Amino acid sequence: MTQMGQQRQQQLSRFAFIAVLLTSLLFLFSAIGRTAHEPGTPRERARDTPRTLLNSAAIPSLIVAYHGVAAITSKHVGKIPASDRGGIREEVPKKYQARYRQWKEEFLSTDTGRLQWASYQSNENFTLTVVVTRDNPEGGTTGNYKWNEAGKLVAATITLGCRLDAGVPNPVYFPVMNSLLPTASTHEIEGETLAAAKLAHEFGHVNRTAKGDSVLYQLQSQLMPQYNSIFLSNGRDTSDPRLIEIAQKMGGTPVEVWEDREYWGETNAMLYLRDRFVEDGMRCLLFNRIKHSVDLYAPSYEERFLNIAQSAPTGRHCAW
């Protein structure tokens, strides 16, 4: 088979997998926005309002399954209160503090974790808030972005589920975190490592948003719900001129925008794993799994992950 044929086969495999899952999720609304958690009480089921379900359409369902239904909000403000200025603020209920401390210590056990944490902790012009909540217990999300008048990101909030050390995300958009799925060869990996990888993923979102175009990010957040509203009402016809025009303004379709964001988050999680597993054996096992998922679902983003594999301190690139 030619290289072009192989790439075509990979694309078809990926799209077929996503299509099947998206179709099934249309009939399983109660599963949207959760990881392994299923609503058991009337109060929990009441959260699945039509508005919530409609808003979740702005994000691919496989991403919502990890990040939750809470839409990532973006705010543009001229100034922020003096009390919000600078450093990292941790809002963790007392009952979750012990486990959060373990996750944080695991993240900070690596050079990547220490350097990134210190950069935000010492930044007087940026406020990073870290929250632990029982909502979306096995997932995490980053939002409440705030920019100043010059378009510079000045604040963000990372929200972590109270069971962050459980629940491995899908391999389509989260190939790095999925590499930690327990098997006979990786059963010794602790839950704290999974939690730290999720924390690194969220730090990756903050890092990328801070470096990116603030105007484009906010425009994308405004236009994605419009795109999906039209898409759901026109018989899912992506050739609709209105959708083509919106996609051009956003720099891609909502799925393309979100997958780009998620793969940047995953590259940061891969940096954490690179530092966490210094021995070639375990690191190469995980990197091989990552490569398999990237080859299958995200071949056009391979270079991002390849660069990290090539930066391994031992010089061994594993399967890359």
C-alpha positions as CSV (number, residue, x, y, z in Angstrom):
1,M,0.0,0.0,0.0
2,T,1.3,3.5,-0.9
3,Q,2.0,6.1,1.8
4,M,-0.9,8.1,0.5
5,G,-3.1,5.0,0.8
6,Q,-2.0,4.4,4.4
7,Q,-2.7,8.0,5.4
8,R,-6.2,7.7,3.8
9,Q,-6.8,4.5,5.7
10,Q,-5.8,6.1,9.0
11,Q,-8.1,9.1,8.4
12,L,-11.0,6.8,7.6
13,S,-10.3,4.7,10.7
14,R,-10.3,7.8,12.8
15,F,-13.4,9.4,11.4
16,A,-15.3,6.1,11.5
17,F,-14.4,5.6,15.2
18,I,-15.5,9.1,16.1
19,A,-18.7,8.9,14.0
20,V,-19.8,5.7,15.7
21,L,-19.2,7.2,19.2
22,L,-20.9,10.5,18.4
23,T,-23.9,8.7,17.0
24,S,-24.2,6.5,20.1
25,L,-23.9,9.6,22.3
26,L,-26.9,11.2,20.7
27,F,-28.9,8.4,22.3
28,L,-27.1,8.5,25.6
29,F,-27.4,12.1,26.7
30,S,-26.9,11.1,30.3
31,A,-23.4,10.1,29.5
32,I,-22.4,13.5,28.1
33,G,-20.1,15.5,30.3
34,R,-19.0,12.7,32.6
35,T,-16.2,10.2,32.9
36,A,-17.1,7.0,34.7
37,H,-19.8,8.8,36.8
38,E,-23.4,8.2,36.0
39,P,-26.2,10.3,37.5
40,G,-28.0,8.4,40.2
41,T,-30.2,10.9,42.0
42,P,-32.9,13.2,40.6
43,R,-30.7,16.2,41.5
44,E,-27.9,14.8,39.4
45,R,-30.2,14.0,36.5
46,A,-31.7,17.5,36.6
47,R,-28.3,18.9,35.5
48,D,-28.9,17.5,32.0
49,T,-31.2,20.3,30.8
50,P,-31.8,21.0,27.1
51,R,-29.6,24.1,27.4
52,T,-26.8,22.1,28.9
53,L,-27.0,19.5,26.2
54,L,-27.1,22.1,23.5
55,N,-24.1,24.0,24.9
56,S,-22.2,20.7,25.0
57,A,-22.5,20.5,21.2
58,A,-19.9,23.3,21.0
59,I,-17.3,20.7,22.0
60,P,-16.8,17.2,20.5
61,S,-18.5,14.7,22.8
62,L,-15.2,12.8,23.3
63,I,-13.7,15.9,24.8
64,V,-16.8,16.7,26.8
65,A,-16.5,13.2,28.3
66,Y,-13.3,14.3,30.0
67,H,-13.6,18.1,30.5
68,G,-17.2,18.1,31.5
69,V,-20.2,20.0,30.2
70,A,-19.2,23.3,31.8
71,A,-18.3,25.5,28.9
72,I,-14.9,27.1,29.0
73,T,-15.7,30.8,29.5
74,S,-13.5,33.6,28.2
75,K,-13.7,37.1,29.6
76,H,-12.0,40.3,28.4
77,V,-11.5,42.8,31.1
78,G,-9.5,46.0,31.3
79,K,-8.3,45.6,34.9
80,I,-8.6,42.9,37.6
81,P,-9.0,43.6,41.3
82,A,-5.7,44.0,43.2
83,S,-6.7,41.0,45.3
84,D,-6.6,38.8,42.1
85,R,-3.1,39.9,41.1
86,G,-0.3,37.5,41.0
87,G,0.7,34.0,41.8
88,I,-1.3,30.8,42.4
89,R,-4.4,30.6,44.5
90,E,-5.5,27.2,45.6
91,E,-9.1,26.7,46.6
92,V,-9.4,23.1,47.9
93,P,-12.0,22.0,50.4
94,K,-10.5,20.5,53.5
95,K,-11.8,17.0,52.8
96,Y,-9.8,17.0,49.5
97,Q,-6.6,18.6,50.7
98,A,-4.7,15.4,51.5
99,R,-5.2,13.9,48.0
100,Y,-4.6,17.2,46.3
101,R,-1.3,17.5,48.1
102,Q,-0.3,14.1,46.8
103,W,-1.2,15.1,43.2
104,K,0.6,18.4,43.5
105,E,3.7,16.8,45.0
106,E,3.8,14.2,42.1
107,F,3.6,17.0,39.5
108,L,6.3,18.9,41.3
109,S,8.6,15.9,41.4
110,T,9.5,16.6,37.8
111,D,11.5,19.4,36.3
112,T,8.5,20.3,34.0
113,G,6.2,20.5,37.0
114,R,8.5,22.6,39.2
115,L,9.4,25.0,36.4
116,Q,5.9,25.6,35.3
117,W,4.5,25.9,38.8
118,A,7.2,28.4,39.8
119,S,6.7,30.5,36.7
120,Y,3.1,31.1,37.7
121,Q,3.7,31.3,41.4
122,S,6.2,34.2,40.9
123,N,4.3,36.0,38.2
124,E,2.9,39.2,39.7
125,N,0.9,40.0,36.5
126,F,-0.9,36.7,36.3
127,T,-3.3,34.9,38.6
128,L,-3.8,31.2,38.3
129,T,-6.5,29.7,40.4
130,V,-6.6,25.9,41.1
131,V,-9.9,24.5,42.3
132,V,-10.9,21.0,43.4
133,T,-14.5,20.1,43.2
134,R,-16.8,17.1,43.2
135,D,-18.2,18.1,39.8
136,N,-16.9,16.0,36.9
137,P,-15.0,14.0,39.5
138,E,-12.5,12.2,37.3
139,G,-11.8,15.1,34.9
140,G,-10.4,18.5,34.7
141,T,-11.0,21.8,32.8
142,T,-9.4,25.2,32.3
143,G,-11.3,28.4,31.8
144,N,-12.3,31.7,33.3
145,Y,-9.7,33.2,31.1
146,K,-9.2,37.0,31.5
147,W,-7.3,39.3,29.2
148,N,-6.3,42.9,29.9
149,E,-6.8,45.8,27.4
150,A,-3.5,44.9,25.7
151,G,-4.8,41.4,24.9
152,K,-2.5,39.8,27.4
153,L,-3.8,36.8,29.4
154,V,-3.8,37.9,33.1
155,A,-5.9,35.1,34.8
156,A,-7.1,31.6,34.4
157,T,-8.8,28.9,36.5
158,I,-7.9,25.2,36.5
159,T,-10.7,23.0,37.9
160,L,-9.9,19.5,39.0
161,G,-12.3,16.7,39.9
162,C,-12.0,15.2,43.4
163,R,-11.2,11.8,42.0
164,L,-8.6,13.0,39.5
165,D,-6.5,9.9,40.2
166,A,-9.1,7.6,38.6
167,G,-10.6,7.4,35.1
168,V,-8.4,7.3,32.0
169,P,-9.5,9.5,29.1
170,N,-10.1,8.2,25.6
171,P,-7.1,7.8,23.2
172,V,-8.6,9.9,20.4
173,Y,-8.0,13.3,21.9
174,F,-5.9,12.2,24.9
175,P,-3.3,9.8,23.7
176,V,-0.8,10.7,26.4
177,M,-3.1,10.3,29.4
178,N,-4.6,7.2,27.8
179,S,-1.1,5.6,27.7
180,L,-1.5,5.2,31.5
181,L,-4.4,2.8,31.1
182,P,-3.6,0.0,33.6
183,T,-2.4,-3.3,32.0
184,A,-0.3,-6.2,33.1
185,S,2.8,-4.2,32.2
186,T,1.8,-0.9,33.8
187,H,-0.2,-1.9,36.8
188,E,2.4,-0.5,39.1
189,I,1.8,3.1,38.0
190,E,0.1,4.9,40.8
191,G,-3.1,7.0,40.6
192,E,-1.1,10.0,41.6
193,T,0.8,9.8,38.4
194,L,-2.4,9.8,36.4
195,A,-3.7,12.8,38.4
196,A,-0.4,14.7,37.8
197,A,-0.6,14.0,34.1
198,K,-4.1,15.5,34.1
199,L,-2.8,18.5,36.0
200,A,0.0,18.8,33.4
201,H,-2.6,18.7,30.6
202,E,-4.5,21.6,32.2
203,F,-1.3,23.6,32.6
204,G,-0.7,23.0,28.9
205,H,-4.0,24.7,28.2
206,V,-2.9,27.7,30.2
207,N,0.5,27.8,28.6
208,R,-0.8,27.7,25.1
209,T,-3.6,30.2,25.7
210,A,-1.1,32.7,27.2
211,K,1.0,32.4,24.0
212,G,-1.8,32.4,21.5
213,D,-3.9,35.1,19.8
214,S,-6.4,36.4,22.4
215,V,-8.7,37.9,19.7
216,L,-8.8,34.6,17.7
217,Y,-9.4,32.5,20.9
218,Q,-12.4,34.7,22.0
219,L,-13.7,34.8,18.4
220,Q,-13.6,31.0,18.3
221,S,-15.4,30.7,21.6
222,Q,-18.1,33.0,20.3
223,L,-18.6,31.4,16.8
224,M,-18.4,27.7,17.8
225,P,-21.9,27.6,19.3
226,Q,-23.2,29.3,16.2
227,Y,-21.5,26.8,13.9
228,N,-23.0,23.9,15.8
229,S,-26.4,25.4,16.0
230,I,-26.5,25.7,12.2
231,F,-24.9,22.2,11.8
232,L,-27.6,20.6,13.9
233,S,-30.4,22.4,12.1
234,N,-29.3,21.9,8.4
235,G,-29.1,18.2,8.4
236,R,-25.4,18.1,9.4
237,D,-24.4,19.5,6.0
238,T,-20.8,20.8,6.4
239,S,-20.9,22.2,2.9
240,D,-23.4,24.8,4.0
241,P,-21.9,28.2,2.9
242,R,-22.6,29.6,6.3
243,L,-20.6,26.9,8.0
244,I,-17.7,27.4,5.6
245,E,-17.6,31.1,6.3
246,I,-17.6,30.6,10.1
247,A,-14.9,28.0,9.8
248,Q,-12.8,30.3,7.8
249,K,-13.1,33.0,10.5
250,M,-12.2,30.5,13.2
251,G,-9.3,28.9,11.4
252,G,-11.1,25.5,11.2
253,T,-14.3,23.7,12.2
254,P,-15.1,23.4,15.9
255,V,-13.7,19.8,16.0
256,E,-10.5,21.0,14.4
257,V,-10.2,23.9,16.8
258,W,-10.8,21.7,19.9
259,E,-8.5,18.9,18.8
260,D,-5.7,21.5,18.2
261,R,-6.2,22.7,21.8
262,E,-6.3,19.3,23.3
263,Y,-3.2,18.0,21.6
264,W,-1.3,21.1,22.9
265,G,-2.5,20.1,26.4
266,E,-1.4,16.5,25.8
267,T,2.1,17.6,24.7
268,N,2.5,19.2,28.1
269,A,1.4,16.0,29.8
270,M,4.0,14.1,27.7
271,L,6.7,16.5,29.0
272,Y,5.7,15.5,32.5
273,L,5.9,11.7,31.6
274,R,9.2,12.3,29.9
275,D,10.6,13.7,33.1
276,R,8.7,11.3,35.4
277,F,10.0,8.1,33.8
278,V,13.8,8.5,33.3
279,E,14.4,4.8,32.7
280,D,14.1,3.8,29.0
281,G,12.0,0.7,29.7
282,M,8.8,2.3,31.2
283,R,9.2,5.6,29.3
284,C,9.5,3.7,25.9
285,L,6.5,1.6,26.8
286,L,4.4,4.7,27.4
287,F,5.8,6.5,24.4
288,N,5.1,3.5,22.1
289,R,1.5,3.6,23.3
290,I,1.3,7.3,22.6
291,K,2.7,6.9,19.1
292,H,0.2,4.1,18.4
293,S,-2.7,6.4,19.3
294,V,-1.2,9.4,17.5
295,D,-0.6,7.4,14.3
296,L,-4.2,6.1,14.4
297,Y,-6.1,9.2,15.4
298,A,-3.9,12.3,15.0
299,P,-1.2,11.7,12.3
300,S,-1.2,15.3,11.3
301,Y,-0.1,16.3,14.8
302,E,2.7,13.8,15.1
303,E,5.4,16.4,15.0
304,R,4.3,17.9,18.3
305,F,4.8,14.6,20.1
306,L,7.9,13.7,18.1
307,N,9.7,16.8,19.3
308,I,9.1,15.7,22.9
309,A,10.2,12.1,22.3
310,Q,13.4,13.4,20.7
311,S,14.1,15.6,23.8
312,A,14.4,12.6,26.1
313,P,17.5,13.1,28.3
314,T,18.9,9.6,27.5
315,G,18.8,10.4,23.8
316,R,16.7,7.3,23.0
317,H,13.6,8.1,21.0
318,C,11.9,4.8,21.6
319,A,9.6,4.1,18.6
320,W,9.6,7.6,17.3
